Amino acid sequence: MNFVLSKHAEEEIKRRDIPLEFLEQVLENPEQIILEKNGAKAYQSKVTFEGGKIYLIRAIVSDETQPSVVITVYRTSNISKYWRISLCK
């Protein structure tokens, strides 16, 4: 699937210090895809950052257009808040 980054997503990647390679990995091979509000989907995976700390990277995606649009991206250490057993993938 092809993705384009919104201006907001580009800004958030820089602001939150998320390597672009990590985002690409999540988009290409997400561990989970969670249905979010308004039909958006959260592509998410656990990723080990420098120093060995594990974060959940979440890319909120609108796939109503081609290519799909990455609306925003963030990382969180509060993995249990977002990790789901029921998936739409």
C-alpha distance (Angstrom), angle and dihedral (degrees) to the residues before:
residue distance angle dihedral
M1 . . .
N2 3.80 . .
F3 3.79 121.4 .
V4 3.79 135.7 -168.9
L5 3.79 124.1 -163.9
S6 3.78 120.8 -124.8
K7 3.79 116.0 -133.1
H8 3.81 87.9 -107.6
A9 3.84 91.6 53.3
E10 3.81 90.8 50.1
E11 3.81 90.3 51.7
E12 3.80 92.8 47.2
I13 3.82 93.3 50.7
K14 3.80 89.2 56.5
R15 3.80 96.3 40.1
R16 3.81 94.1 48.0
D17 3.81 93.5 41.6
I18 3.81 95.6 -123.7
P19 3.82 112.7 162.0
L20 3.80 111.1 -123.7
E21 3.82 89.3 -131.2
F22 3.82 89.5 61.2
L23 3.79 91.7 51.7
E24 3.81 91.7 48.1
Q25 3.81 89.8 50.7
V26 3.82 91.5 51.9
L27 3.80 92.9 47.5
E28 3.81 94.4 46.6
N29 3.79 97.3 42.9
P30 3.83 112.9 12.3
E31 3.78 119.1 -176.1
Q32 3.81 87.8 -144.1
I33 3.78 139.7 10.2
I34 3.80 112.3 -156.8
L35 3.80 124.3 -167.6
E36 3.81 109.6 -122.2
K37 3.81 135.6 -175.7
N38 3.79 120.9 -54.5
G39 3.81 92.9 16.3
A40 3.79 94.8 -64.9
K41 3.80 119.3 137.8
A42 3.79 130.3 -141.0
Y43 3.79 111.9 -138.8
Q44 3.78 104.9 -160.7
S45 3.79 141.8 174.9
K46 3.78 138.2 165.5
V47 3.80 109.9 -110.6
T48 3.80 130.8 -174.4
F49 3.80 111.2 -131.3
E50 3.77 129.0 -161.3
G51 3.78 110.0 -61.7
G52 3.82 92.5 34.0
K53 3.81 97.0 -85.1
I54 3.80 114.5 145.8
Y55 3.79 118.3 -138.9
L56 3.77 133.1 175.8
I57 3.79 110.8 -122.5
R58 3.80 112.2 -153.4
A59 3.79 122.1 -168.6
I60 3.79 113.2 -171.0
V61 3.80 107.1 -147.6
S62 3.79 135.8 -171.6
D63 3.79 108.2 -154.4
E64 3.81 95.8 178.5
T65 3.81 89.5 104.8
Q66 3.77 134.3 44.5
P67 2.91 115.8 -90.1
S68 3.80 96.8 33.9
V69 3.82 116.0 -120.5
V70 3.80 123.4 -127.9
I71 3.80 101.5 -142.2
T72 3.80 98.3 -174.0
V73 3.79 141.1 -16.1
Y74 3.77 132.0 -153.0
R75 3.78 142.8 158.3
T76 3.77 126.8 -135.7
S77 3.78 136.8 -175.9
N78 3.82 89.4 -153.9
I79 3.80 92.0 87.2
S80 3.81 96.5 157.8
K81 3.82 90.6 61.3
Y82 3.82 92.1 64.6
W83 3.82 106.2 23.2
R84 3.81 111.1 106.0
I85 3.77 135.8 -166.9
S86 3.83 95.1 -156.6
L87 3.79 109.9 66.1
C88 3.77 138.2 -176.3
K89 3.82 92.2 -149.5
